[in-house]
Amino acid sequence: MSTSLFQNAKKNPVSTIVLLLFFGYVAFSIVYNVQTMRQATTDYDYCEALCDLVEFLGKTITWCVYFVVCYLTYIHKQYTRWILWLYYLTVVVFIIYFISAGITYRYVFDHIGIEHLESLKSMTHRLYGAPFYFILFSFIFMPKLIKDTIKLKKEQELTV
């Protein structure tokens, strides 16, 4: 397993470097947000960092799912059942994100403090509005991705 992974990394050095840079950025951002939460001096600072962390994690997971779907469909050009399961996973990610956003909102509402209550609206807008672009992306491009996946499946059935 590790040998084939290393060989695959040697075959595709640009993809490997981009993937490692992406994972480095994700790790740095998570650590940065957690450190910001740990070093917060007020409840407002803590709540703002918490909202940023939840928003970043939701966006990152969603982009990763979309990237894997596009990679399997357009770059790898091989139909697998995983592609279909990833479409369902996209919906599950949105549901989990909105549940966690609701929990985060409840926590922020309880702990933000009365002097920062006017900032609650912008935090809520960022928290619940973050997946809007991904949902719009799904409505526009998911039918095309599904159509291309079905086309790819038919092509592979013809060649077998």
Secondary structure, 3 states (H helix, E strand, C coil): CHHHHHHHHHHCHHHHHHHHHHHHHHHHHHHHHHHHHHCCCCHHHHHHHHHHHHHHHHHHHHHHHHHHHHHHHHHCCCCCHHHHHHHHHHHHHHHHHHHHHHHHHHHHHHHCCHHHHHHHHHHHHHHHHCCHHHHHHHHHHHHHHHHHHHHHHHHHHHHC
